[in-house]
Amino acid sequence: MPHMYILECADGSFYVGSTRNLDKRLWEHESGLGAAYTRHRRPVRLVYCEEFTRVDDAFAREKQVQGWSRAKGIALIEERGAEDLPALSRKKPRRER
């Protein structure tokens, strides 16, 4: 089954990806054969994943989540979605100088 997944890297950053085979892809990231981003930030830990029936849906979700702020990503990981995600999507008002 296709998945969208989020990894927490050793430096505390997050990596968002999608794959047809989650177990194989996690092994690749851990072995240094995954993305260049995670290769230099090992070890990595799976902190979130969603399962899809279609690869293109998993890829679309990956791209959506990649565009989110760190705070919104953490809310998703902590499964605080229904109450927190909409508020985290709103832009903050600009400060006057």
N, C-alpha and C positions, 0 to 999 in steps of 0.2 A: 504494500500500500504506500502511496506517496505521503510524505510528511513535510510540514514546515517545522523547523526546530530552532531553538535558541540555546547557544552554548555560553557558559560563563568561562572566560579565560583566566589564566593565572594572575594577570594584572588587574582583574576586576572588570574588564570590558566585556561586552557581549558581541557575539557573532550570530547572525541570522542566516539560515540557509534552508534549502529544500532538497529533497532526494526521493528516489524511488525505493531505496533500501536503507533504512535508518541505521540498523546494526552495522552494516558495512561502512557507511559514511562516518559513523562515530569512530570506528576502528581506524579509518583513514586519518581523521583529525588527530587522534591520539598517537598515531604512528608517525606523524609528520608528513603524511602523504596527502593531507587535505588542502584546504585553501592556504595561500601564503600568509594570510592574516593570522590564522591559528597556529601555523607552523612555528612561529616565534613567540607564541604566548601559551605554550603548554605547561602544565596539563590543562585540559578543558573538561568541563562538566556539563552534562545535559541538564538544563533547568526548566525547559518547557518544550512541548511538542503538540502539534495538532495533526490529525489524520484526515486525509482526503481520498475521494474515489478517483479523482483525475489529477494527473501531474500538473496540468496548466493551472488548476485551482490552487495547488500547493505553491507553485511559483508565484502566482499573483499575490497570495497572502504573504509570501516572503518579501516581495517588493513593497507591499503595503507597510509591513512592520519595520522594514529597514528605514522607512521615512519617518518613523516616530521618534519622539524625544526619549531620552533615557528614562525619565520619570514614567512615561506612558508604557514603555517596555517592561519596567519593573512592576507596574500595576497589572499588566497582563500575566507576567510570571507568577505573581502572588494571587492571581485569579480574583482581582478586585474589579474586574471589568465593568459590570453593570452599573456600579455606583461611581467609579472613578475615571474610567476612560473618557467619557464625554467631556468632563471638565478639563482633563489634561489635553484635550484636543483644541481647546479655545486658546486663541492668542492672547497674551497678556497686553493690557493697555500700555501705550508708550508713555514714558515719563516726560513731563514738560521740563525744559531746562531753565 
